[in-house]
Structure formats: C-alpha cells, structure tokens
C-alpha cells in the first residue's frame, strides 16, 4: 500500500477547516442532499489536508468512511453515553473511574469528527459536560493522592491554545503525586503540523516530560494511510522533545477490520516509535451501527494481525471500555469467550477472569450470556 506524501497546505503550514458538507466539492449533489440530515444530527468537521487523503474514485475508501457521514448513522440504534460516563463524573469535565487515573475533559472540539466517535454527545449544542475551566479538576486531583495518571481529553487537547496547555501542564506538575500526563489526540493524523510548527509547545514538552514524570501522547491512527510522511514527522517531533508515543484506536467496519490493514498499521507504528497500545471494541453509541464489528470476528482479525508483526507490533490489548471497566478479550473457542478485567471500576474486579457463551452476533459485553460454570473456569 502506498503512503501519500502531502505537502503543506500553505506557506504557514496551517490546515483549512471545513464545517459544511457543501464545502466538499467531491460530494455529488444528490448524495449531499441525503447526507445533510446526518450532518445536522451528528456534526461534520474536516480539513483540506485530511480530505486530500481520500480516493474519491473508491466509494469504499476507508478515509472517506472515517470522516464523511453515512445515512445509516440515523438508524435507531445505541445510546449516546454507551459506557455511562456520567456515573463516574465527579465534577464538570472530570471523570474518575479507575483508582489511579483521572480524565480532564478540557476541550469540546476536535480537529475533525470521526463518524464512529463514542463521545459525539460532547459536540451537540445542548451538551455542557466539557469545561474550559479545569480548576475544579485540578483541585480534585490534588486532594486524591492515589491519582498518578491524568488524561487530557475531550474533544482534542491539542486543539487548545499552547498557553492553556502549558498552564495545565504546570499545574499538574505542581501536584507531586501526578506522575504521568497523557494527551489523547488525533491531531497527529488530522493536522501533522500542530506540534511541528509550535516551538513553544515543543519547549513545554521538554520541560514537563521529565525522566521520572513523563508526558505521553495517546495518538489515534485508525488506518495506515493516515501515516503520511508529514504525520510520521509529527510523531518524530514529539519523540525528539521527550514525549512517549503510543497508539490506540477502535476496530471499525470498513476502515481497519482487515488483518492485512491492521498488521500493516501496527508494524509501521512500531517502526516510528508509536507502538499499538489498545485496540478497542466499538462502543454501542448512537449513530455507530454502520461501524460496528462483532466481538468474535474482531478477535479473529486482531489475532491474525498480531501473527504478522514483531513483538513491538503485538503489544495491543483488545478491550471493551464497558461501564464496569476495560474488559480484555483474551480468548475465543468454539463455545466460549474468555475475558479479563484489565481495568475495573470496582477495584475488587481488577484482573478478574470470567467466561461468556460464544455469540458470533454479539458486539458488546451486555449481549453475552454468562457460563454457569464460570467460577470453575476462573480457578
């Protein structure tokens, strides 16, 4: 598969954002009329750099599937908060689900909007979960010494101003027990110049990613065609300024639900210093039906992909971010699915092994029937 080589969109290396489907000339007028109601329900946003990665001659192009609305998104399916994040929200914009990790939802905008996003509710007009004022979150973290990891998310933190990011970095580094700052971002795929052009942000990475307290970039590449020369250079800029890079993404129908595609992406991510971390089972979020992959099929795709790479390309865990925790799929046989809590809302569940009946049509934990002799298998 050839990797596109993209030149900078302008002399200043700034992408142009596009917020209306009718600003994408490659979409035919009849298709535009069908898709407009989808964009009204689930907002559309892209940019000129990312749209140029699409092969418009291929109706099934994976980059197109990732960013351009589909009519099936309006099917009555799923719910907006599929993992019940509201239950672990301790203050506006602050989630504390796992003992050592707190999430700060510090931005409500992304570089572009993935159609399968599990937090699309944040981008709706009547949502107020995100806050630009993270002071309550910082106070909460300071009062909880068990918190060693803080994840900046949203929305995309790298779309915030560098000034605001530096303020948050500085405040978190003033809390002694915070050892790791994570930045969950797809900007390396959507705008590879975000970090490369910003020397102030690079300096902040060097200052706040220290030998004993690192900054991690939780990158989000979904398909190997996103790994353009510019994107690779963006990751390299992060690495050269002290940031540890890993990649996490969901398995998405029509985008990466192919062992060849997944294996290529995992290998190339390992080559550039951004190895795979999590492969997520898609959450049953409203609007996401056309992107879902059943658990059993996903497991087999994942396993076949892992067979084709070196050890550093095999580090991902296949997990469901369920209301009760990160449930790792550890095995599938003819009759059962074997699972383990990699992370757990209830600390007593952490690392607990359990078994469910195999169901090739199930896409989420709640659809799987318990095995009567589960305790016997756990021992």
N, C-alpha and C positions, 0 to 999 in steps of 0.2 A: 504494500500500500504506500503510495507516495504521500509525503507530507507537504502541504502547501507552504511556500515561503512567502511571507507577507511583508511588504514594505510599509513604512509608517504612513498612516492616513494623511499626515500633514507634516510640515517642517517642525512643528512643535510637538509632534508625536502625540497628539490628542485625538481620541476617537470622537466621532459624532454620534450622539444618542438619538434614537428613533423611537417615538412613543405611539405612533399610529400605524396601523397596518397599511393604510393607503399611501404611506411614505415608502413602501417596499414595492418598487415598480415590477418586480418579477412575479408578484402575485396577480393572476388574471382577475379581471373584474367580476366574473361570475363566482369565482372562489372567494374573492374578497367579500362579496355580499353574504355568503354562507358563514364566513368566519367572524364577521363583525360582531354578532351577538355573543360569541365566545369571548372575544376580547373585552366586551363590556362587562361580562361576568367575572372573568379572571384576566387581570390586566396584562397587556403586552408591552414589552420594552426590549430593545435590542440596540446594536450599534453597527456602524458601517464596517468595522473590522470583522466582527463575528459573522455578519450576514454574508460577507465575501467568502467565507469558508464553505458555503452551501453550493452543492452541484445542483443547480435548478433544473437540469435535464433529467435528474433522477427523482421521481415522485416519492421514493422511499429513502431519500438521503437522510442519514442519521442526524446531521447537524440541523437540518430543516425540522425533523421530528422533535428535536430538543427545544427549539425556540419559536416555531410557528404554530399558532393554535390549531386544534382539530375539533371538528364538530362533536365528536364523541365525548368531549370534556363536559358537555351539558347533560350527559346521561345522569339519571338519578342514582347515584352510587357513592358510598363512603360518607365520611363526615369531615368537617374542616379541621378539627383538632383530634386527629386519629389516635394519638398517643396520650390524650388527656393531659397536655402540658399545663393546663390551668390548675390541675391538682397539686403541682409542685412549684407553683408561682408564689414566692414568699413576699414579694413586693413588685411594684410595677417594673417590668423589664428585668426581673431577677428570678431565675429558676434554680432550685436546689433539690435535685433528685437523688444523686449519689453522694455519699458521705464526703468525699474529698474534692468534689468538683461543683463549681457554681457557674451558671451561664448568665452573662450580661447581654440582653437584647438591646444593643446600643444604637442600632440603625434600622430604619424601616424601608430602605431602598437597596436594590441590587443593581449590579452593572447591567444585567439583563434578567429576564424572568424565565427560568426553566419551567416548561409546561407541567412537569410532574412534581413541582415543589410541594413539600409536605407542610410548609408554613405560608401558603398563599393567602391565608386569612389575614396575615400581617399587612398585606398590600391592599386590603379593601378599605374603603373610605370610612367605615364605621368602627374600625379596629383601633384600639388605643393601648395595646399590650407593650409596645416599644416606647422607650423614653430616651430623649437626648440627655437628660439629667441622670447620671449614674451615681449620684451621691448616696442615695439610699442603698444601692447595691454595694458600694464601697464600704459603707458603714456596716452593713450586714456581714460582709466578708471579714472585716476587721474583728467583728465580735464572735467569729466562728473559727477557732484555731485549727480545727480539723480540715479546713479547706486549704489544700495545697495547689490546686489547679483552678484557673479561671479561664473560661472560654468566652471570647468576644464574638458575638454572632448577631443575628438579626433575620433579615437584611444582611448586608455585607459591610463589615467594619472598614475595609479598605476603600470604601466609597466615601467615608467621612474625611474631613479635613485632617491634614497631618497634625495641625495644632491640637485638635481634640484627641487624636490618638496618643500623642505624646503626653498630654495631660493624664490620660487614663493609665498609660504605662508608668508614669512617675508615681501616681497614686498607688497603684498595685505594688510597685517595688518598695513603697513605704510601709507595706504590711509584711512583716517578717515571715509569716508562715506561708505566704504565697510563693511557691517555688517555680511554677510553670504558668506562663501566659500563652494561651492559644488564640490564634486568629483563624476563624472559619471563613474561608473566602474562595470564591470562584473568579476573582479578578485576574489571576494569572492566566485563565483561559479567555475571559471576556475582554480584558484590557492589559496585555502584557507590559505596557509601558508605565503602568501605575507606579510600580516601585522603581523601575529603571530610570525614570526621569526625575525622581524626587530624592535629591541628595539629603534633604532634611530628614526624611523618613529613614533612609539608609543609616544616617548617623544615629537616629534613635534606636534602630535595631542593634547597632554596635554597642550602644550604651546600656540598653536594658536587657539584652540577651547575654548574660554573663556565664562564665564557666560553670557556676553552680546553680544558676537560675535562668533557664533558657526561655526564649520565645520560640514557639512552634507555629508554623504555618500549616493549617489543615486545608490543603489545597483540594480542589474539586474538579478533576478532569474526568469526563464521562466516556470519552472516545479518543482513540489515538490520533484522529485528525485534528483534535484541538492542540496537540503537541507540535505546534509550528516552531520554526526557528526562533521567532520572537518570544513565544511562550517559554521555550527552553531557556532562552537568555534571561527572561524574567525570574525563573526559578534560580538560575545561577546567581543573579544579583542578590536574592535573599540569602542563599547559602554563603556567598562571599562576605556578607555583612552579619554573619553569626546566627542566622535563623535556621532551625531544624525544619525540614520539609517532609511531610508525608501526604498521602492522598487518600481520600475517602469519597465514595460515590455509591449510589444505589444501582441495582440491576434494573435496566429499563428496557421494556419491549421495543424493538425496532431501533435501538441505539447501541446497546452493548450486550444483548442476550445471545451471544455467539462466542463459543470458546476461542475461536481464532482471533476475534476482535479483542476480547478480554485479555488473552495471553499476550498479544502484541502490546497492548497498553501497559500491562503490568511489567513486562520486560523493559520497555522504554522508560517507564517511570523509575525503575531500579537503576537504569543506566545514568539518568540525570540527577540522581540523588534525592528523589522524591518517592520512595517506595510505597506500595499499597499498604493501607492500614485497616480500613473496614470496607467490606462490600455489604451494603445494606439491602435487605429485602424491602421493596417499596411499601410504604405505609398505605393503608386503605383510606386515602384522603379524598375528599370530594373533588371530582373532576379528573381523577387519576386513573380511571378504569382502562383507558387505551394504553397505558404504560406499564401495567402490572404483569408480573411473571409468576406463575405458581411456584411454591416453595420447592417441590421435588424437582421440577425442571431446572429451576435456578441452581439448586445444589449440584446437579449433574454438570451443568455448564461451568460452574465455578471449579469443580474438581478437575474437569478436563483441561481448563485453562491453567490450573496450577501444575499440571503434569508437564507443561511445555516451557517452563521457565526455571531459572536458577533459584537458589534459596532466597535471595533478597527479593525476588519477584513473587514469592509464595507466602509472604508474611501476613496477608489479609485474613481477617476472620469474617465469616458470613453470618451476619446478625440481623435480628429484628429489633428495632427500637420500640419495644412494646411498653405499654403503660407501666408494667411491673419491672421493667429493666431491659438491658441488652441481652437478648436471648440468642445464643450462638447455636447454629445448626451444625452439629458435629458428626452426623452420620445419617444415612438413609439405607434401609434394606427393603426386602420385598414386602414387609408387613408394618414396619415401624419407622418413625423419625426420632432421632436421638438428639436431645437438646441440653444446653447448659447455660446457667446464668453467668455470663461474662461480667456483667454489672447488674446490680439489683437495687431497686428502690428500698426494699426491706433487706437490711444487712444480713439477716439470717438466711436469705436465699442465695447469697453470693457463692458462686461456683457450684450450686446445687444442680445435679444431673437429673433429668426426667425424660419420660418417653411418651410419645403420642402415636396413635394409629396413623399409618400412611394414608394420605388422601392426595391424589395427584391433582385435584382441582383446587385445593386449599392454597390461599395466598397469605394467610395470617394465622397467628397462633390461636386466636379465638375460634377458628374453624376446625381445629384438630381435636379429636376425641382422646381423652386420657386412656392409657392402657391400665387395665385392672391390676395387673401385677407390677405396676411401676416401681414400687418400693423394692421388689426383688431385683429388678434390673439395676437399681441405683446402688445396691450393696455388692 
